[in-house]
Amino acid sequence: QVQLEESGGGLVEAGGSLRLSCAASGRTFSNCAMGWFRQAPGKEREFVARIASGVSAQYADSVKGRFTISRDNAKNTVYLQMDNLKPEDTAVYYCNANGRTWGQGTQVTVSS
């Protein structure tokens, strides 16, 4: 069973950058499809990005060209580099493993 812990959230001005990290426990991390999702107040949780072995990274249209997902299997960590942030990116960001396991989330707030 993989356990996940996100970090790196915070308050940033529009146009700024943040890098989120998701540290995973467990020996099978390299085999996991890892994803980032987000949930804004009053809205449903939505897909942001996904990375899996042998498959090109996938992104929501709203973040393409601004966000980059990557992973370091040696560190059991997946990252989400977020550039050119917009106020509408404000949300709690969650890490996900294999579509089943969730982290506790990290808050990202983008001020205009």
Salt bridges, closest charged atoms under 4 A:
GLU46 OE2 - ARG38 NE 2.66
ASP61 OD1 - LYS64 NZ 3.22
ASP89 OD1 - ARG38 NH1 2.92
ASP89 OD2 - ARG66 NH1 2.75
